[in-house]
């Protein structure tokens, strides 16, 4: 689960400050004492940082203070406590960047400078260079009067032990390591810095990512980032700069960090990221087992913890995903085939999901578990979860053909959550205590005597649970319905440990129950878990399916009693065979990661894919379309993806950019595409309440108007319907859906926002619906390369798409008109000098020239576009606008607007707009509030046609409105 750190105040205008420190990611699990020492040291430094910031220290000063203090602590792999290289020598590196000035300094291969971060800061402030390494850097430290020490000063017994273990092996990391800090000071300035000793056993002279700008650290006036992990991979993918780039392109902080981490995870390497933005929002993303962090702000006290991974399943280990779940192999297996199911969205508590969401997820897990069981050739699988966003699936190896009880002799009892749950029995609890707990739970469940002792089976069934349900044995029943019973076990390993069983004697292999019984049991589990959480004031409830103590279907529900202090992690032993218990602890890191990748790929082929869907073209027969929508999987897929598109769009505009939503009407007296030169649609005139008006082809004009209401609003947007009057065809429909926005700023800023929006949308669809889209490509190819290549292209080109001016496009050899092919047409049939515009064929040819797109067509002839686009030249011949081509043609249109009323009047005359009086209000607005704005609109159906590799947008409407055809509802 992502750690998103927000204080009550996120503005810096009144001197608010924020910081996050880290102690380096690690794939090993130190003992509890070392983990405690790590957290305490971070907390101590965090308190010093808080004191400095509260006294007005700058971000840069505090970064130096924090990192130097961490360098002095022997717990961390920086300064005193740094790793040894293959020669048994400490070679240190550090870097710092001041976001306010972009000033940067870094040092590397230091062997005698006590605090590398202080020397890096000297370079930042005084030069003579940005980076200095080796002996020259140590000599400079002496010249500057910085403290120097013998190389042996950095050595600790812990590092010597790690060095001995690493001999003859590849570079390893051990314990917490690299340190770093991101800071936002009370002056609104950001800074970032880091320091490290590098990997244990590294080559002599090796430099990592920590000190290098763009790789291990980054800061500007909007964001600061530090990284820790596999330095070579972090360098290769410029992770810190990538976080900043994604954030600049409109991704929220969490998604920006996740996107930047993705290629490192794809390579199977460890990486953790801390990012802090100018609004005071911080995020921690990590694919490593442990990542010690500490944070604080002017409105919150410092906190410290060892953060677990936020990416439970690496991309290369995934073998199933849907819109809710990612399922794949654990890289920390407790047994062979150990599998994790993780929710795609942050789920604080599994049982806080709605009943429908919970049951849907558990049914998907049941389906996947069947494939896992067959793949590993085991009789059954167990399931265990601490009630968070991750569930573990254990293939149970070593079972015989016939069921027999398999139990563990280990007994344990925990008053509070020890950091894991298990199926161990506890010592027998006193009846009086069970009575008290039972009464406590019943006060929430409402259960009272007389109880229902109906058992749906024969009276001579002597199974323990059958006898409990019939009331033949003493029991502490806490809940029941017509088909299930829940009761306390007298051997709990924590208070409130509850067993839920059906009234019918079903197989103890819960994950193999037939669907109806399984679904009802899951619904009952959701109910009982909620009762337990309420009764004990618990935020979560654990759950276990196992079934080798009693041969009767049952679920173990375990309330999570919050401890006073967060528990420290421990590593479970790896077992080849089932030992009579399961635990939520994960095992040691997999020794054969490439093999795990190959196994995941093989299993992926065996998982049942989502039902394939293809467009049924039911729009062509309105009489059957209504019911086809309810029955055909194509429309279920479309409905799902439309919902994601809407919410992703609103998150992008509102959360990432602070734009405000506009409630716009669907009618207008002044269409944005009037019937003059450059009109790109036929207005739809209607009579409404006795008044002649139009159904809007776009409410862009309304957005321009709304944007002027509040001077502090950076942009406005809406998602709504639009209308056009032409006959419908594969690229045009009479009612379609628009995402439109208008923002303050220039043409270039509009391009940047539009590109960020498209990239964010594509990334979300790939993350949430890759399998659905793959199964529903209209061409049957199942290919996603058009989506992934767009993402990869933009990443490699700084988030920017190629651009070509119209005149340059039409000068290409493949873009010339012939008798057989019309690539462009004149705006006026009688006079081509008035301007040219691309035909649909021309758009496709241009896309082919650019390898399938995307490409912006810019600087179009002004008379080929609507009048409201700004001029680029004094001759007023060209328009400052652009069309984004994707798939088979234009998907998004963008343009800068006229600033002055005179420019609007000139354009109305130039375009020969007949009823200029209808646009007087448009000039009046500019007389009142001249403003440079740029806006764009994306046709949702055209975008989705590209997503699904389809060539007819009429299939992208659930409720069509097509000229000459009538559809219900």
N, C-alpha and C positions, 0 to 999 in steps of 0.2 A: 504494500500500500504506500502510495506517495505521501511523503511528509510535506504538507503545505503549511508554512508558518505564517500566520497572519496575526498582527496585533489589532487591538481595538481601533487604533488610529493608523491610517496608511498614507497620510499626507505629511509632507515635510515643511509646509508653510509655517508651522508654529514650532519648528525646531525638533521634530520627532527624529529618532535615530533607530537603526536596526543593524544587527550583525548575525552572521553564522560562522562558526569555526568548525573545522573537521580534523580528525586524527588519522585519516588514511584508511582506505578500504582494504579488506583482507578476506581471503577464502579459507583461512584457518580459523579455528575457534580456540582462543586462549582460555585458560582456566578462569574460574570465577574471580579469584584474587586479582589477576591481571586485568580482567574486564572492569572490575570495580576501580582499580587504580587508574585506568584510562579515563573512565567517566569522571572521577574525582579531579583528576588533573585538568581535564577540559573545563569542568565547572569552575575551578579556581581561576583559570585564565579568563574565563568568561566574566567573572566578577570584576577582574581588573579592567577588562575591556569596557564593561558597563560604567565603571567609575570614570574612566577617561572620557568616554563619550558624553556622559552627563555633565562634565566640566568643559565641554566645547571643543574637544580634540577633533582634528580633521580625520577623515576616513583613511587617508594615507598614513598618518601618524599611528592610528590605531592598528592598521594592518601590520606595521613594523613591530609595534608593541606585542601584539598577539602572537605573531609567528616567531618572534625572538623568544618569547616565554615558552612556547611549545618546543623550540629548538633546545632550550635548556633542560627540558624534561626527559629523562632517560627512557620513558615509556614509548616514545615515538621514534619513527625512522627519519629523524631530522636532527642535525646538530648532535648533541650528546645522546647517544642511543642509535646513531645511524648505522645502516647496513654495511657489511664488508663486501668488497668486490672479490673477484677470483684470486687476486694477489694478496688478499687479507688486508687491504688498505681501504680507508674511508675516503670517498670522493663525493663531495656535497655540491648541491646546486640549489639556487633560489631565484625567484623573480617577483617583481612587483610592478603594478600598473596603476596610475592615477587616472580615474575615469574623467575627471574634470578637465584635465589638460592633455590626456592621451600620452603623457610622459611614461616611459618604461625603462626599467633597468633589470639586468639579469646577470648571474654569475654561475660558473660551472666548474667541476673538477677541482673544487677547493679541498685542501688537505690540512690546512692549519688555521683557517679563519673560524673563530668560535661561533659567530652568528652570521651565516651567509646572507640572511635577509637584510642585515644592516649594510653590508657592502653593496647589495643590489640597489638599495635605496640611495646610497651615495652616488652610484652611477646615474640613477634616475634624476637626482637633483643637480649633480655637478659634472657628469660625464667623466672622462673625455669621450667614452664610447657607450653604446647601449648594452653590449654584452662583452664580457671578458671572462676567459676560462683559464684554468691551470695555474701554474706557478706565477704567471704575471698577475693574476687576480689576487693570489695570496700576498704577493709583494705589494700590490696596491693597498691592500687592507692595512699592512704595516705602515706604509707611508701616510695613510689617513689617520693613523692612531687607533684603529679598531683592534680589539683584543684578539690575540692569536694564541694558539695552544698546540701542544704536540698532537700528532695524529692519534695517539693512543687515548687521548682524552675522550674521544667519541665512542670508545669501545665499552660495551657492557657484557656481562656474562650471557645474557639472553641472545645477543647478536653473535657471540662466539659459538654458542650452541647451534644456532641456525646456520652459520657458516660451515660448521663441520658437517651438518646434515646435507648441505647443498652440494658438497664436493662430488664431481662427476655427474651432476644433474644439470638440467636447464635452470635458468634464473628462477628463483622462487621468491615469494613474499611471505613474510611471517609476522604475525601479530599486527597491531595497528602500525601504520607507517607514515607516509607523506602527510604533512600538515598544510593547512591553508585557511584563509580567512577572506570573507567578503563583507564589506562594511558600507553602510549608508549613514553619513554623519548628519548632525543637526543643521548643517548648511546646505543640505541637499546634494552633497557630493558623494560619489561612489569610488571605491578602490578595491583591488583584489591582490592577493599575494600568496605564494606557496613556497615550501622548502622541503627537500627530501635528501635521503642518502641513496636513493635508487634501489633496484632489486638486489637481493642477496645473491652473490656469485656472479654479478654482472661483469662484462669484459672491462678491462682497464681502459679508461678514456671514454667510456660510454656516457652520452648525455640523454636524458629522458625528456618527458613532456613538461614537467612541473614548472620549470622556469621559462618556458618558451611561449611567447605571446601568440594567442590564437589556438594553441594546442592545450596546454594545461591551465592557462589563465587568460582572462580578458576583462576589460572594463572600459566603458565609455560613459556618457552622461545619462544613459537609459538603463544599463544593466551591468552587473559584475558577475563573473563566473570563475570558479576554480574546479579542478578535476583531480581525481586520484585513480590509480589503477595500472593497467598494462600500458606503459608509456609509449611503446612503439606503435600500438594500435591507435592510441589517443593522438599521437603525432600524425599518423597516416590520415586520420579522418578529421583533423583540426577541430576537435570536439568543442572546445570553449568558444571558438569563433562561430561554429555551426549553431550553438545554442543562441548566440546573439543574432545571427542571421535569421533563424526561424522566428525568433521573437520579433525582430524588425519586420518580418513578412506577415505578422498578424497572429501568429500562434500564441496562445496563452503560455505562461511560464512553464507549467508542467509539461504541456505537449511539446514545447520547444526543446526542453531537456530530453524528453523521451525520443524525439526524432533524432536528436544529435547522438544519443546513445545507441540507436538501432544498429548502425554498421559495426560498432565494436561488439555488441552482443552477437550479431550475425557471425562474426569471426570467432566466437566462443571465448572472448577475452573479458576480463573484469574491468569495470569502470564505474566510478561514482561521480556525480555532478552536484555541485551546490550553486544555485543562482539566486541573485537578489536584484530586484528592479528598483527604479527610482520612486515607485509608490510604496516601497517598504514590504512588498510581498516576496517571500522566499520559498524556495522549493528544493527538496532533496530527492534526487533520483539515483538509484544504484542497482546494478545487477550483481553486486558482490554479496557474499554472505553477511559480512559485518561492515558497518560504516559508522564509526563514532562521530557524533556531532553535538554541538552546543549552540544555543541561540538565545537571543534576548533583544529587548527593545526598550524604548523610553517608557512604554506602558506595560511591560511584562518583565518579571524577574527571569534571570538566566535559567535555562534548563539544559540538561545533558542526558544523552542516552546512546546506546549502541543500536543504530538503526539497522533493521534487517533489510533484505533485498526488497526492492519495489518491483522487480521483474522476476517473479517466481519461476517462469518458464522462458528459457531463451528461445528466440525465433527458430533456431535450427533444431530445437527439440520438440517443436509443436507438431502434433499429428492430427489435431482436430480443432476447429474453431467455428463458432456461429456468432450471432449478434450479441450474445451474452457472455460466452465462455471461451477461454483458450485452454486447451488440454494438451499436455505433453509430458515427456519424461523429466523427472527431477534430476538435477545435476548433483544432488546430495542424497543419493538413494540409501534407504534403510534396508532394502531388499532388491533383488533383481526385478526390473520393470516398474519400480516405484514411480507412480504417475501423479501429477498435480493437475487439478482443475482450478483455474483462477478466473475470477470475474474481470471483464474488461474495464468496468467502471469501478471507482473506489467504493467498496462495500464495507462499512464500519462493522456491521453486524449482519450475519447471514439471515437471521430470523427477523430482521427489520425489513427485509424484502417483502413485497406484497405476496400474498398466497400464490397468485398466478405466476409471478416471476420465480418464486422458489420452486414450485412444482415443475415449471418448464425446465429450469436448470437441472433439477434432480432427474428428470426423464432423459435429458441429453447425457448426463453422466452415466445413467443406467445403460444406454445404448452403447456408449464408448467402452464402458467396462466389459461388455460382452465381447467386443473385439480384442481388448487387452487380455481377457481370460483365454480366448482361443489362441492368440498369438504366443502367449507364454505357456500354453498347455497346462493350465492349472484348473483345479476343480471349482475354485471360486476366488473372489477378491473381497477384501475388507475395505471399508471407507472410514476415514476419521477426519474431523475438522475441529478446530478451536472456536468455530463460529465466526471467523473473520471472512476474508474474501478468497481464501484458498482451502481446497479440500484435497486430502491425500487418498490415493487408491493404491492398495497393496495387493499385488498378486500373492496368494498364499501357496508357497512352494512346499512340496514334501508331504502333501495330504494323501491318504489312502483313498481307494475307490468308495468305501462306505464311510458314513459319518461316524465319528467317535469323539468323545470329549477330549479336548486338548487344552490344558490350562497351565498357568504359571504358578509356581510356589511363592513368588514375590508378593508381599503385602505392603501397601503404602497408604498413608492417609495424609492429606494436605488440607489445612484449614483455609489457605488462600492459594491462588493460582501460582504454581511453581515455574511457569514458562512453558508448560506442555500439558496435555491430557493423555491418559492411558486407560487401557481396559483392565489394569491390575485391580484385583479385589483389595478391599481394605479389611482391617480387623472388624469383627462383629460389633455393631453399634448397640448401645443399651436401648431397651424398649422405650424408656422414658424420653430419651433424646429423639428417637424416631417418631414418637407420638407428637412431640413438640414441632418437629419439622413438618410432619404430615399436616398438622393443624394450620401451620403457617401457609402452606401451599394451598390447602383447601379454602382458606379465606379469600384467595384470589380466584381459584377455579370454580368456586361455588358448589362443589360436590358435598352432598350431605346424605345421611342415612334416610331411607333404606337404599342400599346399593343394588345394582343390577348384576346378579350372578349368572346371567345367561351365558352359556358356552356353546358356540356353534360347532358342536362335534359330539361324539359318543360319550356317554356318562362314564364309561370304563377307561377313558384316556387318562393314564396315570402320569403324564408329563407334568412336571412341577408347575409350569405356567398354566396348564389347563386346570389344575386343581386350585390354583390361586384365583383364576377367573371365576370358577364355580363357587368360591368362598369356602373351600374345604380346609384351607390353611390360614394361619394368622398372616395378616398383611397390613400394609400401610398404603391404601389406595388413595391417590390424589386427584384423579380425573378419570372420566369415562364418557364415551358416547355410545351410540347404538352398535358400533362395530369394533371399538378399541377400548383398552384399559391401560392406565398408567399407574405404577406403584413404585414405592421406594424399595431399593435393595437394602437388606439388613447388613450388607458388607460393602458400604460405600467407601470410595477413596477420597471423597469430599462431601460436604453437606449438600443434600438435595439430589444426589445421584439417583436418577429415575429410569425405570425400564418401561418402555411403551410396547405393547403387544396387541395383535388383533384377537378378537374373540374366537376366530377360527384357527385351527392348528395348521399353519402354513409353514413352508420350508424355512429353515433358519438362514438360508442364503437370500437375504433381502434383495440384493441387486439382481437376482434371477426370478423374482416373483412375476407373475403375469401382470400386465399393465394396469388393469383396474384395481387390483389389490394393492399394488405398489403405489399408485397415485393416491389412493385413500390413506394409506399409511403415511405418505409424505405430508399430506394435508394435516393429519393428526399430529405428526411430529412438529409441524409449524405452530400449531395451536399450543401444544404442551410446552414447547420451548419458550414461547411468549409468556406463558403463565409462570414458569420457573424464573425467567428474567425479572418479571414484575415482583414476584414473591421475595426474591433475594436482593433486589435492587442491582442486578447484574446487567452490564452492558451487552454481554454475549452469553451464548450457551453452546457448549461443545456437543458433538454428536458422533456416535460410533455404530457402524454395522460390522458385525464380526460373526457370532453364531456358533462358537465351539465350546461353550459352557453348557448351554441348554439347546437342544435341537428343536427350536420353535422360533418362528420369526419374531424378532424384537429389535428395538433401537435403544441404545443407551444415550440418555440426555444428561449433560453435566453442566450445571451452572458455573460460570467463570467468576469466582470470588476475587475481586481486585486486591492485589497485594499493596502494602504500604509503599514499597519501593519496587520498581520494575525488576523482574527476575532476569538473571543472566542466562544466556544460551549455553546449552551443552550439546555434544554430538552423540547421537544414538549409534550403537554398534551396528555394523552391517551383518545381516543374517541371510544365509543361503536358503534356510527353511523356516517355516512358521514356528515360533517359540511359545505359542499359547497366549500371546498378548499383542496389542498394537499400540503405537504411541505416535503423537503428533510431531515428535522430534525428528529432524532429518539426520541422515548419516554423514559420513565423510564424503568429500568431493569425489566424483567419479574418476577413477584412474585412467579411463579410456574414453575421453571426450569425443574423439573422431568416431569411435565405435558407437557411441550413444547417438551421434548424429545419423549414422547409417541406419541404425535400428529404428530411429524415429521416422526416417524417410520410408523405410519398408512398411512400417505400421500405418503410415499415412495412406498408403495405397489400399489398405484393407478396411479402412474406416468407411462406413456408408456415407457417401456424400449427400448434401442436400438434394431434394428432388429437383431434377432439371426442369426448367421452365422456358418457354419460348412464346413470343407474341402470337396470340390466337387470331389477330385481325378481326376481332368481334365488332369493332367500330363500323365495319362495312355492312353489318346487319343489325340495325338498332333494336329489332324485335328480340334478338337473342343476347344482346350485349349485357343487359341488366343482370341476368342470372349467370352469365359466363364469368363476370367479375367475381361473383361469390364462390365460384367453383374452380376456376383456373389458377394454378400456382403462380402464373406470371403476374397477376394483379396483387397477390399477396406479397410477392417480392417487391413490386413497384411501391405498394403502400408502405412497406417497411423502409425502403430507401428514401422515399419522399419525406418521411418523418425525420430521419436522420439529417437529411439535407436542410430541413427547416431549422432544427435545433442547433445544428452546427453553424448555420448562417447567423442566427441571433447571437450565439456565443461569440462568434468572430467579431461582429460589429459592436455589440454592447460591452462584452467583458474585455476583449482585447484592445478595442479602440475607443470606447466610451461614446459611441454613436447613439443617438436617440431614435426610437421607433416612431413612425408617423402613421396615424390612422387616416388614410386617404379615401376620398369618395371614389365611386366607380364611374361617375359621369363628369363631363366637363364641357364648357362652351368653347374652349380653346384647345383643340387637339394639338399635341406636340408634333404631329406630322400633317400639317395642313396641305391642301391640294395646291401645291406650287412646285417649282423646280426643286428636286431633292427629296420630295415626299417618298417615304419608303413603306407606306401602308395606306390602305383605303379606309377612311374614317367610317365608323358605324353610327349613322344618325338614328335617333329614336325620339319618340314623343313621350314625354314624361310629365304627367299631371298637366297636360295641355301646353307644355313648353317644349320647343324643339331644342335638342341637345345631342351630345355624343356619348357613347360608351368609350371610355378612355383607352387609347392604344398604349398609353404610358402616363403615369402621374409624375413624371420627372419635373414638370413645372411646379407641382405642389411641393416636391422636395426642395426645390430652389427657394420657394416661399418659406417653408418651415425652417430652413437653415438660417434665415435672417431673423427669426424670432428671438433667439438667445445668442448673444455674442460669444459665449463660452463653449458652445457646442461645436466639436470638431467636425461632426458629420451626422447625417440622418439617413434613414433607410426604410424600406418596406418590402414585404413579400406578399404579393397579391395578384389578382387576375387582370388581364388586359385583353383588348378586343381588336380585331381587324376584319375588314369587309371583303377581302379577296376570296375567290374560290379556294377551298382547302386542297392541299397536296402534301407530299411527303415532308416538305419543309415548312409548311404554313398551316395553321389551324385558326379557327375564328375566335375561340377563347383559349388563351394560353396563360401561363403563369410566369411572373417576372420577379427576380430579385434585383432591386434598384437601390442605388445609394448616391448621395451627393455630399461632397466634402469641401471644406475650405482648402485652398491650395492650388498647385499648378497641375498641368497635364502630367508631368513626370510623377508627381505624388499620386495622382489617380491611377496611373499604370501600376505603381508599386502596390497600392492597396488591392487592386483587382487581381494581380498576380498572386499576392499573398492569400487572397480569398480562395482562388482556384486551387492552389497548392494545399491549403488547409483542408478544403473539402475533399480533395482526392486522398489525402493522408488518412482522413477519418473514415472514408468509405473502404479503403484498403484495410484499415485496422478493424473495423466493425463488420464489414460485409463482404470480405474477399471471397469466401466460399459461396455466398449467395450469388454474387455477380458472376463468378466463374461458371456456376451451374445455369446461368440465365443469359449468357451472351447470345444475342439474336442470330449471329452467324454460326452458332454451334461450336465455335473454336475453343471456348473455355479459357481464352487467353486474357491475361491481365497486363500484358507488356505495354499497352497504350497508357495505362495508369502508372505503372512503375517507372516507365521510361521518362514520362513527364516529370515525375518527382526527381529522378536521378539527374535529368538534364538541368533542371532548375538548380539543384544543389551544386552541380559542378560549374554553373554559370552565375553563382551569387544570387540565386532566386529570381533570375531575369529570363524572359523569353525573347527570342530574336524579333527584330523589327525590320520592316522594309517599306519605304515610301511607295505610294501607288505608281508614280512615274517610273521608278526603278523596277518595280515588279513587272510593269507592262513592257519594259525594254528587254526582259529575259527572252531568249530564243523560243522557249516553250510557251510563251504567253502571247503569241500573235494570232489574230483572227484568220481563219481560213473559211472557204465556202462551207466546209463540213462542220467546223467548230467555231462557235462564237465565244471568245474568251472574255471580251468586254463589250459593252454597248454604250453608245452616246447618251448623255442625259436627255438631250432633245434629238428626236429623229431627224430633224432638219438641219442641225448644226452641232457637229461633234466638238467644235471648239469650246462649247459651253461646259464641257466636262465629260469624263468617262467614268464608268463604274464597272466593277467586276461582275460577271455572271456567275451563277452557281458552278458552272464548269470551270470558270476561271479561278474560283476559290479552291476547287479541288486540285487543279493543276499547280497552284501555288503551294498548297499543302504538300503535294508530291515533291516539289522542288526542295522543300524544307524537311524531307524525310518523314512526312506524316504529321508535322506540326509539333508544338504550337507555333504560330507566327502572328505578329501584329502587322496589319496593313495600316500605314499612317499617311499623313499629309494628303488626304483625298481632295479631289476637286470640290470646291465649296458648293457648287451647284448640284453636286451628286448626293449631298447630304442635307438634312433639314436646316432651316435658316438659323437656328439658335447656336450653332457651333461657332466658336471663336475663330478669327482669322489668324493665319500664321505670317502673312506677308502684307506689306503696305499696298500691294496691288489688289488685295482682298480676293485672291484667286483660289487660295488653298485654305483648308480647314484644319484646325488643331484638334483632330479626332482620330480614332483608331478602331478597327474591328479586330477582335481576337478570333482567329480561325482554329477550329479543332474538329477532328473527325471528318465530316463531309462539308464543312463550311463555317460561316459565322455563328458563334455562340454568344459572344458578348460584345456590345458596342459601347464606346467610351468617347467623351469629348469635353473639352474645356468650354465654358460659356462666355458669351459677351459680358464684359464688365459694365460698359456704359449704355445708356439709353440710345445714344446716337448710333452706336454700332448695330443695335437691334433694328432701328428704323432703316438703316442702310441695307441690312440683310433682308428685311421684309420686302423692300423694293427690288433688290437683286433677284430674289427668288420668285418674284411675281405672285406673292400671296394675295389672293383676291380680297378677302375681308380683313383688312389690317386693323380695323377697329376692335376686333375681338382680342387683339394683343396689346391694346393700350395699357392694360393693367401690368403687362410684362415690362413695358418701358417705365411705367410709374414706379414700380418696385426698385428699378435701378436708379431712378432719380432720387428716391428716398434713401436707399441703402446699396450703393455700388459695392460689389464684392466679387473677388476672384474665386470662382468655384469650378469644380470638375465633377462630372457624374458618369455613372455607367449603369447599364442594365444587362442582366443575363437571362436569357430564355431558359427556364428550368427544363422544359421538354427537350430542347436541343442539347443541353448539357447531358441529360440522362441518356439521350440517344447515343451520344459519344461514349458514355460510360458502358452501356450495354452493347456497344458495337452494332448499332441498329441504324437503318436509313429511313425510317418513317416515324415521325413524331406523333402521328395519330395513335400509335400503340402505346404512347407514354401518357395517355389521359385516362383516368379511371372514370370520370364523368365527362364525356366529350360534349362540345358544342360545335357542330359542324354545319355549315351553310347547306340548306336543303334537306337536313336530316333532323329527326327529333329523338332525343334520348331522355330516359327517366333515370334517376329522379330529377 
